[in-house]
Amino acid sequence: MNSESQKIFFGSNIRFLRERKKISQEVLARKLGITRAKLAALESGQTKAPQPEDYINFSEYFKFSIDALLKTDLGKLTGFKLRELEAGNDVYVSGGRLRVLAISTDKENNENIEYVPVKAKMGYRAGYNDPEYIAALPKFSLPDLPAHKTYRVFSSTGDSMLPIKPGTDFITEYVENWEKLKDTPCVLVLKSEGADFVFKFVTWQKKEHNFLLCSLNDEFKPYTVAADEVLEIWKYYRHITDELPEKELNSGQIMKMLLAIKEDIDKLKG
């Protein structure tokens, strides 16, 4: 075992995570029920043997496993990998490489396109990183999708994206780097039970460490969601609907209607 693998990063990690949340030592100490002096000692490494309850308290507060707090230099990870750790995807961390997505494959070892219907939304939030759950979802097969990407189909609800109707199925592509999103149509899988899936135009706001979400329907105002509340993001690729668009009138038809209205008005005047 080399010296790097033996190094303990607990002190530097809790300082990094505190600064990432933009809170002071005084505020964090108060939230955890410890003194500021003790927190400063933990962050600086002056306390060489923290108590077991310290590990548990910091792990529960920051949503990182004790193993990750001890063994992984979190300050060297990308924002995406940090979010994966927060989501619980820290099994067998090695060299900073993380398992980031549960998928299923067909008999030829090609990735399936799983379908997440409306009735499966509650279960998906709990099982999104469980390979057995993902394997049990219905499957899509579309021959013309670009290769070497991961796709999933989600069914829409609500009217915030009108004129796209509720019940429309969105074919989406898995987003690894959230920080590149700028006014990008996406399906977000959220931790919150009240709005576990949303389809919005998404913009990453680095300074605020959150996402700006906008709807197609102007009646719905833009709002923000903290990065910590997001489990997965899937970028819009195509949508499937069973409704034909309404026929648009051409200029000749519009002129004919206007002339008919004028004739009716002239008759009323007569």
C-alpha positions as CSV (number, residue, x, y, z in Angstrom):
1,M,0.0,0.0,0.0
2,N,1.5,3.3,-1.0
3,S,1.7,6.5,1.1
4,E,-1.1,8.2,-0.8
5,S,-3.6,5.4,0.0
6,Q,-2.7,5.6,3.7
7,K,-3.3,9.4,3.9
8,I,-6.3,10.5,5.8
9,F,-8.2,13.5,4.3
10,F,-10.9,14.0,7.0
11,G,-9.7,17.4,8.1
12,S,-9.1,18.9,4.7
13,N,-12.4,17.4,3.4
14,I,-14.6,18.9,6.0
15,R,-13.0,22.3,5.5
16,F,-13.5,21.9,1.7
17,L,-17.2,20.8,2.1
18,R,-17.9,23.7,4.5
19,E,-16.4,26.2,2.1
20,R,-18.3,24.6,-0.7
21,K,-21.5,25.3,1.2
22,K,-20.3,28.8,1.8
23,I,-20.8,28.7,5.6
24,S,-18.5,29.8,8.4
25,Q,-16.9,27.6,11.1
26,E,-19.2,29.3,13.6
27,V,-22.4,28.3,11.7
28,L,-21.3,24.8,11.0
29,A,-20.2,24.2,14.6
30,R,-23.6,25.4,15.8
31,K,-25.4,23.1,13.4
32,L,-23.4,20.1,14.6
33,G,-23.5,20.9,18.3
34,I,-19.8,21.3,18.8
35,T,-17.5,24.3,19.6
36,R,-15.9,26.4,17.0
37,A,-12.5,25.6,18.5
38,K,-13.1,21.8,18.1
39,L,-14.2,22.3,14.5
40,A,-11.1,24.4,13.8
41,A,-8.9,21.7,15.3
42,L,-10.6,19.0,13.2
43,E,-10.2,21.0,10.0
44,S,-6.5,21.7,10.7
45,G,-5.7,18.1,11.7
46,Q,-4.7,19.0,15.2
47,T,-7.2,16.4,16.5
48,K,-5.6,13.2,15.3
49,A,-8.2,10.9,16.6
50,P,-11.8,12.3,16.2
51,Q,-14.5,10.4,18.1
52,P,-16.7,8.0,16.1
53,E,-19.7,10.3,16.6
54,D,-17.8,13.1,14.9
55,Y,-17.4,11.0,11.7
56,I,-21.1,10.1,11.8
57,N,-22.2,13.7,12.4
58,F,-20.1,15.1,9.5
59,S,-21.1,12.2,7.2
60,E,-24.8,12.8,7.8
61,Y,-24.6,16.6,7.5
62,F,-22.6,16.7,4.2
63,K,-24.3,13.5,2.8
64,F,-20.9,11.8,2.1
65,S,-19.9,8.4,3.4
66,I,-17.4,8.1,6.2
67,D,-15.2,6.1,3.8
68,A,-15.2,9.0,1.3
69,L,-14.5,11.6,4.0
70,L,-11.5,9.6,5.2
71,K,-9.9,8.1,2.1
72,T,-10.8,10.4,-0.9
73,D,-9.3,13.9,-1.5
74,L,-12.6,15.5,-2.3
75,G,-11.0,18.8,-3.3
76,K,-9.5,17.1,-6.3
77,L,-12.7,15.7,-7.7
78,T,-14.9,17.4,-10.4
79,G,-18.3,18.8,-9.5
80,F,-19.9,15.8,-11.2
81,K,-18.0,13.2,-9.2
82,L,-18.8,15.1,-6.0
83,R,-22.5,15.0,-6.8
84,E,-22.2,11.2,-7.5
85,L,-20.7,10.7,-4.1
86,E,-23.5,12.8,-2.5
87,A,-26.0,10.5,-4.3
88,G,-24.5,7.5,-2.7
89,N,-22.5,6.2,-5.7
90,D,-19.2,5.8,-3.8
91,V,-19.0,2.0,-3.8
92,Y,-15.4,0.8,-4.6
93,V,-13.9,4.2,-5.1
94,S,-10.5,3.6,-6.8
95,G,-8.3,6.3,-8.3
96,G,-11.1,8.8,-8.3
97,R,-13.2,6.7,-10.8
98,L,-16.8,6.3,-9.8
99,R,-19.7,4.2,-11.0
100,V,-22.0,6.9,-12.3
101,L,-25.0,5.2,-13.9
102,A,-26.9,1.9,-13.7
103,I,-27.8,0.5,-17.1
104,S,-29.1,-2.7,-18.7
105,T,-28.0,-4.5,-21.8
106,D,-29.5,-6.8,-24.4
107,K,-28.2,-10.3,-25.4
108,E,-25.6,-8.7,-27.7
109,N,-24.4,-6.5,-24.8
110,N,-25.8,-3.3,-26.4
111,E,-27.3,-0.8,-24.0
112,N,-31.1,-0.8,-23.7
113,I,-33.2,2.3,-23.8
114,E,-35.3,2.0,-20.6
115,Y,-38.8,3.5,-20.4
116,V,-39.9,5.3,-17.2
117,P,-43.7,5.7,-17.4
118,V,-45.5,8.1,-15.1
119,K,-46.6,5.3,-12.7
120,A,-42.9,4.3,-12.2
121,K,-41.7,7.8,-11.2
122,M,-41.9,7.2,-7.4
123,G,-40.0,3.9,-7.7
124,Y,-37.4,5.4,-10.1
125,R,-36.2,8.0,-7.6
126,A,-35.5,5.2,-5.1
127,G,-34.0,2.8,-7.6
128,Y,-32.3,4.9,-10.2
129,N,-28.8,3.6,-9.2
130,D,-30.0,0.0,-8.6
131,P,-29.1,-2.2,-11.7
132,E,-31.8,-4.7,-10.8
133,Y,-34.5,-2.0,-10.8
134,I,-33.2,-0.5,-14.0
135,A,-33.1,-4.0,-15.7
136,A,-36.8,-4.5,-14.8
137,L,-38.0,-1.3,-16.6
138,P,-39.7,-1.6,-20.0
139,K,-37.3,-1.3,-22.9
140,F,-37.3,0.8,-26.1
141,S,-35.4,0.1,-29.3
142,L,-34.6,2.8,-31.8
143,P,-32.1,2.1,-34.6
144,D,-31.1,5.6,-35.6
145,L,-29.8,7.0,-32.3
146,P,-26.1,8.1,-32.2
147,A,-23.9,5.4,-30.7
148,H,-21.8,5.5,-27.5
149,K,-24.4,7.4,-25.5
150,T,-26.9,6.4,-22.9
151,Y,-30.6,7.1,-23.5
152,R,-33.7,6.8,-21.4
153,V,-37.4,7.6,-22.1
154,F,-39.5,9.6,-19.6
155,S,-43.2,10.4,-19.8
156,S,-44.2,14.0,-19.1
157,T,-46.9,15.3,-16.7
158,G,-48.3,18.7,-16.0
159,D,-48.8,21.7,-18.4
160,S,-45.7,23.8,-17.6
161,M,-44.2,22.9,-21.0
162,L,-47.2,23.6,-23.2
163,P,-47.7,23.4,-26.1
164,I,-46.0,20.1,-25.5
165,K,-48.9,18.1,-24.1
166,P,-48.9,16.0,-20.9
167,G,-48.3,12.3,-21.7
168,T,-45.6,13.1,-24.3
169,D,-42.6,10.7,-24.1
170,F,-39.2,12.3,-24.2
171,I,-36.2,10.4,-25.5
172,T,-33.3,11.8,-23.5
173,E,-29.5,11.5,-23.3
174,Y,-27.6,11.1,-20.0
175,V,-25.7,14.2,-18.9
176,E,-22.4,13.6,-17.2
177,N,-21.1,17.2,-17.0
178,W,-23.9,19.3,-15.5
179,E,-21.7,22.5,-15.7
180,K,-22.1,22.7,-19.5
181,L,-25.9,23.2,-19.4
182,K,-27.1,26.5,-20.7
183,D,-30.8,26.9,-21.5
184,T,-30.8,23.2,-22.4
185,P,-34.1,21.2,-22.4
186,C,-33.7,18.4,-19.9
187,V,-35.5,16.0,-17.6
188,L,-34.3,16.4,-14.0
189,V,-34.7,13.7,-11.4
190,L,-35.0,15.4,-8.0
191,K,-34.8,14.1,-4.4
192,S,-38.0,16.0,-3.5
193,E,-41.2,13.9,-3.4
194,G,-43.4,16.8,-4.5
195,A,-41.6,17.3,-7.8
196,D,-39.5,14.2,-8.4
197,F,-39.4,14.7,-12.2
198,V,-39.4,18.0,-14.1
199,F,-38.9,18.9,-17.8
200,K,-37.4,22.4,-18.1
201,F,-34.9,24.5,-19.9
202,V,-31.9,24.2,-17.6
203,T,-29.0,26.6,-17.0
204,W,-26.2,25.8,-14.5
205,Q,-25.3,28.8,-12.2
206,K,-21.8,28.1,-11.0
207,K,-21.6,31.0,-8.5
208,E,-24.9,30.1,-6.8
209,H,-24.2,26.3,-7.2
210,N,-27.8,25.8,-8.5
211,F,-29.8,25.4,-11.6
212,L,-32.1,28.0,-13.2
213,L,-35.2,26.2,-14.5
214,C,-37.5,27.8,-17.1
215,S,-40.8,26.5,-18.7
216,L,-42.1,26.8,-22.2
217,N,-45.4,28.0,-20.7
218,D,-45.1,31.6,-19.8
219,E,-47.6,31.2,-17.0
220,F,-44.9,29.3,-15.0
221,K,-42.2,31.5,-13.6
222,P,-38.5,30.5,-13.6
223,Y,-37.1,29.1,-10.4
224,T,-33.9,27.6,-9.0
225,V,-33.0,24.2,-7.6
226,A,-29.9,23.5,-5.6
227,A,-27.4,21.1,-7.1
228,D,-27.7,18.9,-4.0
229,E,-31.3,18.3,-4.8
230,V,-30.6,16.8,-8.2
231,L,-30.1,13.1,-8.6
232,E,-29.8,12.8,-12.4
233,I,-30.1,15.0,-15.5
234,W,-31.2,13.8,-19.0
235,K,-30.9,16.1,-22.0
236,Y,-33.8,16.2,-24.5
237,Y,-33.1,14.4,-27.8
238,R,-36.5,13.8,-29.3
239,H,-40.1,13.5,-28.2
240,I,-42.9,11.0,-29.2
241,T,-46.6,12.0,-29.1
242,D,-49.8,10.5,-30.3
243,E,-51.4,13.8,-31.2
244,L,-51.3,15.5,-34.6
245,P,-50.5,19.2,-34.6
246,E,-53.4,21.5,-35.5
247,K,-53.4,22.5,-39.2
248,E,-52.1,26.0,-39.7
249,L,-53.9,28.5,-42.0
250,N,-52.1,29.8,-45.0
251,S,-52.2,33.4,-46.1
252,G,-54.9,32.7,-48.7
253,Q,-57.2,31.1,-46.2
254,I,-56.7,34.0,-43.8
255,M,-57.5,36.5,-46.5
256,K,-60.6,34.6,-47.5
257,M,-61.8,34.6,-43.8
258,L,-61.2,38.4,-43.5
259,L,-63.2,39.1,-46.7
260,A,-66.1,36.9,-45.4
261,I,-66.1,38.9,-42.2
262,K,-66.1,42.2,-44.1
263,E,-69.0,41.1,-46.2
264,D,-70.9,40.2,-43.0
265,I,-70.2,43.6,-41.5
266,D,-71.3,45.4,-44.7
267,K,-74.6,43.4,-44.6
268,L,-75.1,44.4,-41.0
269,K,-74.5,48.1,-41.9
270,G,-77.0,47.8,-44.7
